[in-house]
Amino acid sequence: MSTWTSDHIPDQTGRTAVVTGANAGIGYETALALAKKGAHVVLACRSEQRGTDALRQIEAEQPAGSAELMLLDLADLDSVRTFAEAFWAKYVRLDLLINNAGVMVPPESKTAQGFELQFGVNVIGHFALTGLLMSALAEAPGSRVVTLSSLAHRQGRIDFDNLRGEKEYKPMREYMQSKLGDLIFAIELQRRLEAAGQDTISLGAHPGFTATELQRHSGLWNTLVGLWSNTPAVGALPTLYAATAPDAEPGGYYGPRGVFEARGHPAPAKVMPHARDRQTAERLWAMAEEATGVHFFHEVLAQAA
């Protein structure tokens, strides 16, 4: 794979993309790059003020495409449903869904529906959003879902007895669990799309170590920024590759190609075996369906049968 940059993104004119957490960092850079290539980008953000600021910054770049702000709080499934309803009121199809937003090692807290915050936002919120937008993705030939994971998935384990913070809170353990959950979701989603005979593909990506606000609660911010960090623009490249590169593999996982996958340009990334465990994936999927009330493959699979 040659050194891939945002200049290699194919023309996105006429395509619609949703980017969660697009107000800052990797999400902002992802949205900006897609808009520059002609896409209409929906900035799905929790904060109206910060989302508006990001929208103005993108518009100031005078991109070939366009952008708009729609409010979304992934920590509240009611907000996820409201966002999906608002999207459906304006659009019939969706070409790209970038599940980018994330929470990393915050003070102990829970979502509106009682999940540990990191798992609830990073995994459950995106699961529900993807399911609620799946029919719009199905309307767009060549549509893609890209879900951001992390190098932290390697040490993660899914503890089904601790998804709602039942045990003593350990911020990094919970973060690693959520990022493993994201990668399991990306891989299992691709399997189910193939089983349903759908054209949409699912991919995963990770940014390596990138200097963004995500690490604001972490000591890593103080010790590693400036030593091993990508800029947000470079950190967004694996996501953009997964979202747009013609040769990106369905079910693929992409990250920086440098030492330890910490920084650099996009390349296939290492997936730990436990991220491909089918039993865990099926159990996690069933739990997420029950928790969210979103059963987005039941009807699709029935129609394909």
Secondary structure by P-SEA (a helix, b strand, c coil): ccccccccccccccbbbbbccccccaaaaaaaaaaaaccccccccccaaaaaaaaaaaaaacccccbbbbbbccccaaaaaaaaaaaaaccccccbbbcccccccccccccccccccccccccaaaaaaaaaaaaaaaaccccbbbbbbcccccccccccccccccccccaaaaaaaaaaaaaaaaaaaaaaaaaacccbbbbbbbcccccccccccccccccccccccccccccaaaaaaaaccccccccbbbcccccccccccccbbbbccccccaaaaaaaaaaaaaaccccccaaaaaaac
